Amino acid sequence: MDLQANVPRWTPRPSPTRPLKKDNERDDEPQMDSFASDQEDDDGISFHNSRTKNFNNFPFTTWPTAVPPPPHIGVLEAPSSRDHSTEMNRSMEMERAIAQQPKGDDSFGNGISVTWKDLWVRVPDKTGGRRPILEGLTGYVEPGEVLAIMGPSGCGKSTLLDALAGRLASNTRQTGEILINGRKQPLAFGTSAYVTQDDTLMTTLTVREAVYYSAQLQLPDSMSRSEKKERADATIREMGLQDAMNTRIGGWSIKGLSGGQKRRVSISIEILKRPKLLFLDEPTSGLDSAASYHVMNRIIKLAQQDKRTVVASIHQPSSEVFELFHNLCLLSSGRSVYFGSTSTGNEFFATNGFPCPAMRNPSDHYLRTVNKDFDVDIEQGFGGKVSAAETINILVESYKLSEACQQVERRVSEICQKDGEALDSKESQAGFITQCNVLTRRSFVNMYRDLGYYWLRLAIYIALCLCVGTIFYDIGSSYGSIQARGSMLMFVAAFLTFMAIGGFPSFVEDMKIFTRERLNGHYGVAAFVVGNTFSSIPYLLMISLVPGVMAYYLVGLQKGIDHFVYFALMLFACMMLVESLMMIVASVVPDFLMGIITGAGIQGVMMLNGGFFRLPNDLPKPFWRYPMYYISFHKYANQGFYKNEFEGLTFPNEQARGPPSITGEEILRTMWQVEMGYSKWMDVAIVFGMVILYRLMFLGIIKTIEKVKPIIRGL
Ligand SMILES: Nc1ncnc2c1ncn2[C@@H]1O[C@H](COP(=O)(O)OP(=O)(O)OP(=O)(O)O)[C@@H](O)[C@H]1O
């Protein structure tokens, strides 16, 4: 069957850049679905269409629902009964109207235009090849417009948004052209805002705190604190969250906001800065119809102010919400079914034999018609039925041949020809010091409120140190205590520090929030690393000191406050190091289970090679002795702890042979094979140096990932 030969030509009404509704054109309150009604066109043909009154001047080849269709099965043809001369006249009229229609701004002004042409996105398939998830899409969105991306679940809405926002996953390959203001330029890190489908929020903060911290990070230093607070409060109110201002967002452990409320917090955070380009993935999911309407209405107003550009994927908008959008990009299985004004969608479907029934929300009708997930035949306006797959083919082919499609291509070319401005990602952002300060405070509050971050670890450390203290209680200075001291100190250096791995789930959550905020340009990578490092210091000090003092004094290690201070300092340095290591792991393996296994594996190797289980001189050369022994932080931790404990002590020699006593220094040299050429303070300094190195590596890895990802995707 040659679908292309039979599909009717569809021509849209001449308003791809439909002017925005004025406020007085509609109530602010959501209305009942009311726009599907029987109307008569100029030819006296009755058809169901909500917006028929808009179309009377234009030649839509709409299937009349009351008139029998031409006798073909599953193949659509232009109605033979049409008066062709009338049609031609109307076509000419339309072409004239199109020519006279203002094509948006002549320049981009301060706004951002996005165009995409022949956009393909492919992902690996099971056979080792690649399957397309977006197939040759072309479209545009201009300043002041709100584009709705619609289609059945899995049709590629999020993928299209990700592609436009420059955020595709690294296993995808993108071809085709995406231009921002007519130029090929990256769209991330502050040039646009993106509300993702999942709400990645700091669960311990209240709504007001979450939005206000974000305001402090995103708004420029030139704004006063009170102005930022005002902006945050106003945005919260705009999203209808005033009653939940002081409610914690909540997560798996504490019940806080509802799903819909979280959605609105996510939107609030991203619209705070009034972005010039806003991507929204399912902004209304979880919202009731009134909330959906108000949220979308607010976003439309945002687009109107200073001509901002909005692209939103949306699942099941009510008719009220659907009417708010300007253009519709309807997808099915990654293919473009329709791109054009939302007000001419009904025409397109009716023209192709799938008119929207009376009293049905048009968006429901479109989604039902283009969904092939369920093996249900689609009813045609004239009573026939075609399979869902065939319906989609008809619509896709019809759209390709339509004047609307050509019009979109023309508009894309026009926009691309303009010489648009380059985007500045650093525009009006808080300064580095402010970012570090705010991130440190926010992270500190989060750590304080999240029981799993440090409090639970503190409890477990106390329990473990009580066990250590009672098992090695009052260790004494007998010959046998030498081995016991060594084992106890090794346990502290290896196992107590290993336990810092318990914070990994919180690191993964932190990384998710960081990734979202970073991609939206809220702050820089360095500010995040500084904030994360400084906020954890008080807690790690507490964990080193409180359980440390219990273990130290119950065991009866070497007396003197300086010895205890060294012990606590080394424990603190090792914990910081393990946390830094786990942050690196979280940045590379952001999966909870995989990350813990990877982190535990790395630490296991270091522990094994740290000079306790196998004495340093016995480690096989070259790999384990050089460089692995020197890379392992356990080497320095063990050495430092041993020097701190054994130097200055003397143990009686209970063996029959040899001198009557043995000094700590001799034990260090012969028994533990410790490097004695430098002091214990050097060991702790090396561990702190490694902490700095690991944090820098963390920063470097994030920056590298940011740079490499677009290259992998083929951009
Ligand atoms: N990185 C990826 N690797 C493999 N497959 C992917 C990837 N991204 C998307 N897909 C697949 O592409 C298809 C489209 O996914 P996408 O998330 O864009 O759909 P969607 O229309 O947003 O769906 P929903 O409305 O349910 O969120 C799905 O089948 C999905 O499994």
The ligand as a Tripos MOL2 file, in Angstrom:
@<TRIPOS>MOLECULE
LIG
   31    33     1     0     0
SMALL
NO_CHARGES

@<TRIPOS>ATOM
      1 N1         20.1420    6.1370   27.1950 N.pl3     1 LIG1
      2 C1         19.2840    5.2490   26.7190 C.ar      1 LIG1
      3 N2         19.6740    3.9930   26.4490 N.ar      1 LIG1
      4 C2         18.8200    3.0680   25.9620 C.ar      1 LIG1
      5 N3         17.5260    3.3300   25.6970 N.ar      1 LIG1
      6 C3         17.0710    4.5680   25.9550 C.ar      1 LIG1
      7 C4         17.9210    5.5900   26.4780 C.ar      1 LIG1
      8 N4         17.1970    6.7160   26.6220 N.ar      1 LIG1
      9 C5         15.9550    6.4140   26.2230 C.ar      1 LIG1
     10 N5         15.8770    5.1330   25.8160 N.ar      1 LIG1
     11 C6         14.6940    4.4460   25.2830 C.3       1 LIG1
     12 O1         14.1010    5.3350   24.3700 O.3       1 LIG1
     13 C7         12.6930    5.2880   24.4760 C.3       1 LIG1
     14 C8         12.1620    6.6850   24.7220 C.3       1 LIG1
     15 O2         12.4870    7.0600   26.0570 O.3       1 LIG1
     16 P1         12.0100    8.4430   26.6700 P.3       1 LIG1
     17 O3         12.3960    8.4390   28.0990 O.co2     1 LIG1
     18 O4         12.5090    9.5440   25.8430 O.co2     1 LIG1
     19 O5         10.4400    8.3120   26.5140 O.3       1 LIG1
     20 P2          9.2940    9.2770   27.0600 P.3       1 LIG1
     21 O6          8.4150    9.5600   25.9210 O.co2     1 LIG1
     22 O7          9.8770   10.4280   27.7740 O.co2     1 LIG1
     23 O8          8.5790    8.2940   28.0760 O.3       1 LIG1
     24 P3          7.7280    8.6400   29.3940 P.3       1 LIG1
     25 O9          6.5960    9.4790   28.9560 O.co2     1 LIG1
     26 O10         7.2840    7.3050   29.8720 O.co2     1 LIG1
     27 O11         8.6660    9.3380   30.3310 O.co2     1 LIG1
     28 C9         12.3700    4.3120   25.5780 C.3       1 LIG1
     29 O12        12.0780    3.0660   24.9850 O.3       1 LIG1
     30 C10        13.6570    4.2130   26.3730 C.3       1 LIG1
     31 O13        13.8250    2.9570   26.9390 O.3       1 LIG1
@<TRIPOS>BOND
     1     1     2 1
     2     2     3 ar
     3     2     7 ar
     4     3     4 ar
     5     4     5 ar
     6     5     6 ar
     7     6     7 ar
     8     6    10 ar
     9     7     8 ar
    10     8     9 ar
    11     9    10 ar
    12    10    11 1
    13    11    12 1
    14    11    30 1
    15    12    13 1
    16    13    14 1
    17    13    28 1
    18    14    15 1
    19    15    16 1
    20    16    17 2
    21    16    18 1
    22    16    19 1
    23    19    20 1
    24    20    21 2
    25    20    22 1
    26    20    23 1
    27    23    24 1
    28    24    25 2
    29    24    26 1
    30    24    27 1
    31    28    29 1
    32    28    30 1
    33    30    31 1
@<TRIPOS>SUBSTRUCTURE
     1 LIG1         1 GROUP 0 **** ****
